[in-house]
Amino acid sequence: MEASKSYEYKVQVKTGDKKGAGTDANVRIIFHGEDGQKSEPQTLDEFFRNDFEAGNIDSFLIGLEQNLDKIVSIELWQDGAGFFAAWYVDWVEVTIEKTGDVFIFPLFRWIKENYHYRIQHLDTCLPKNDPYYQQREMELEEKREMYKLAVKVQGAPIQGKPLEII
């Protein structure tokens, strides 16, 4: 995608190298700046290229009319379109072309269809100070459901319930 607006941002996305990590879905991103500024949703797509394949780093040049001096968080999602919609993202890196400032957003998770993930720069904070606590709670609840324990034989050690393979 070629940037044609006043302010350019280079976005690099590292898709994980797990089995089935790549996606054919449409991927979108919103940049959030200081003082509540945010960009319009931007589609990450390079024509005639198979984007977001497992293990690849994809680069996109985004042009915006507004200047975001500092990107404090991003909002990232995929729409589930295509045959292979599941997507595992390692990280997203945003560079402000004018200044060379780099902002890194580590994800290291599967991106659910149509869920807007908010990730802050370097994604570091104590759980009690997490600005996106609802997202954290949802992910923890999914893990609790996945790894439930069960007593299969009275007096024997507790075992994990069988995992549901999707």
Buried (B, 14 or more C-beta within 10 A) or exposed (E): BEBEEEBBBBBBBBBBEEEEBBBBBBBBBBBBBEEEBBBEEBEBBEEEEEBBBBEBEBBBBBBBEEEBEBBBBBBBBBBBEEEBBBBBBBBBBBBBBEEEEEBBBBBEBBBBBEEEBBBBBEBEEEEEEBEBEEBEEEBEEEEEEEEEEEEEEEEEEEEEEEEEEE
